[in-house]
């Protein structure tokens, strides 16, 4: 455990039936909520957007717990099938609840981690979901949609999606969500909010010619997620 100002950084082993996972917790001094984040299929918890939230949100009273799946801890380059990701995530939920100490838990992640969070939100008693770069379609395969996963949670969902994301742009995602929710029985759904990240790709990276630079993207991610968590908790 190390300390940076009022933030405690904890590295916590997370045993599962699929092998040991890992939680890196950036703990706020007086938290009001916990944001539990998973990583993508080709990167780890050091991804730019995950690292930004871990660095900035504790100062706003939100503890951030980044979860490293067992396959990453084991040093493998390729992740398992979605069902295995869900198993490890669910088996880590009691540890996250212990860290939260009764505080509301918002789940989320980037790309594949966002899919896991959506699929398992109900089973881990999440109060909301944050999706960073939700992979709506594999690149070049618009006929293969993962929209049903995004529509699964019955709690509020925030999606931050790049305008240049090859897995589905913000405009495409918003249009497909709108069409699906408008045509379906909404039931207990409380809404899916899509925020476009101008000029950003799937990794939330921008070009020199993009309307926002990297710092402005980081500020947009932080303010959007912090505001959403305050609203839902």
Protein Blocks (a to p, Z undefined) as FASTA:
>chain_A
ZZehjbccdddddddfkbpcdddddddfbdcbdcdddddfkbcfkbfklmmmmmmmmmno
pacdddddfklmnopabdcdfklmmmmmmmmmmmmmmmnnopacddddehjlmmmmmmmm
mmnopabdcdehiafbaghilmlccklmmmmpccdcdddddfklcnbpfklmmmmmmmmm
mmmcfkjagbjaddddehiafkopacfkbmbdfklmmmmmmmmmmmmmmmmZZ
